[in-house]
Amino acid sequence: MTVTATPPSSSWPEDVLRLNAVCPYYTMFPLDFPLRQLTAHPKATRVLDPFCGRGTTLYAARLAGLPAVGIDINPVAVAIAQAKLIQVTPSAVVRLARQILDGGMRDTVPEGEFWQWCYERETLRELVTLRETLLEMTTPTAAMLRAVLLGILHGPRNKNLPSYLSNQMPRTYASKPAYAVKFWKKHDMEPVRVPALEVIERRAKRLLDAAPLARGGRVYLGDSVETLNGLQQRFDLVVTSPPYYGMRTYVADQWLRSWFLGGPSDVPYGTQGQIARQPNQEAFIQALGEVWAATARRCRQGARLAIRFGALPSARTNPEQMLLASVKESKAGWVVKDVHQAGTPPKRTRQAQQFGKAGSAVDEIDIVAELIGLPR
Ligand SMILES: C[S@@+](CC[C@H](N)C(=O)[O-])C[C@H]1O[C@@H](n2cnc3c(N)ncnc32)[C@H](O)[C@@H]1O
């Protein structure tokens, strides 16, 4: 059995942590939350996150030298999280990108004002060529290149060397097309040529030069309950953060990254299996309870479940009550050992931010439960 003490993020050299920031994702929790759980449970051997988002838990497990499994219903989250488990060199990533671009450029690019203004024509052709080739590829190098591209797809325009391929945009979420076009026109911002390979090269080197040794594991695309029911492995540490009640626009807010992964070239407004799509709080609590029950069935006796949860200010809910009710609802043997305030999340990581109400974010809570009863 592995016994590890996992230091907090401040103890790691900054370049070892860079891969964790390969691409922003709404509502990611800080690396220190899973690192603290790993330190508190040093006998853990395999870690699970059934709502893995961009894979922060998976990266913490990698730092601790442990394999980890993540599940998410959003293809963007899965593509980012996969990179957290992969070991490749920056030169392999750059070689693949060059090979794809040298292999023949695609001519068919998405049409319309948004696309004309978002990317310079040649940059868009490179992007489409990379997108279409990567859609057919499943190797670890392709998965890493895909995650690197998701991270440079859109963001602010630099004065010096470009870091992003797009015209001016936020990096955390993709602006809606009509709004973006209006902004670019108003500020007279024509897109400039950004050679994709140069940005890929700089970014891959920065992210991967000091990446820690990968320790194995896997990321699954799908609903957590359905996926957990099909798994064979057993876990002894679960660290996760479900969407807040009412938070279901993960795909629409990441529509440009969704397009890169094969989605439509316009905003998809569906909620696509999101757990927070339930019509009322009772249904949401029950759905969460089903996740904790399915998790228990895949855990060893004595396993720990650490959950961070909060609330959208607009939802007027009590996150602590909701979360405790969901654990009770699971009737799966989880016994709550600790409940405490996690504080107000930093502005950039709040689930509330996308509603433009980040200033009024509600405190998050952490609960830790132990699997004591027999899972059903
Ligand atoms: C709060 S985020 C997790 C963020 C993560 N802790 C991180 O650091 O990136 C919640 C995630 O749950 C996912 N999700 C929502 N419903 C789901 C379901 N039914 N099955 C699996 N994942 C789901 C969302 O797509 C979202 O990525």
The ligand as a Gaussian input file, in Angstrom:
#p B3LYP/6-31G(d) Opt

LIG

0 1
 C      -18.161000      22.111000     -10.452000
 S      -17.685000      21.337000     -11.930000
 C      -16.288000      20.383000     -11.441000
 C      -15.041000      21.187000     -11.508000
 C      -13.812000      20.433000     -11.082000
 N      -13.775000      20.240000      -9.639000
 C      -12.536000      21.165000     -11.542000
 O      -11.692000      21.488000     -10.718000
 O      -12.441000      21.429000     -12.740000
 C      -18.960000      20.131000     -12.084000
 C      -18.848000      19.255000     -13.322000
 O      -19.886000      18.281000     -13.268000
 C      -20.211000      17.943000     -14.601000
 N      -21.500000      17.220000     -14.634000
 C      -22.743000      17.730000     -14.540000
 N      -23.665000      16.758000     -14.599000
 C      -22.998000      15.584000     -14.722000
 C      -23.399000      14.219000     -14.819000
 N      -24.696000      13.874000     -14.849000
 N      -22.429000      13.274000     -14.903000
 C      -21.102000      13.624000     -14.924000
 N      -20.675000      14.910000     -14.842000
 C      -21.599000      15.876000     -14.743000
 C      -20.206000      19.286000     -15.324000
 O      -20.081000      19.118000     -16.724000
 C      -19.023000      19.984000     -14.665000
 O      -17.858000      19.823000     -15.424000

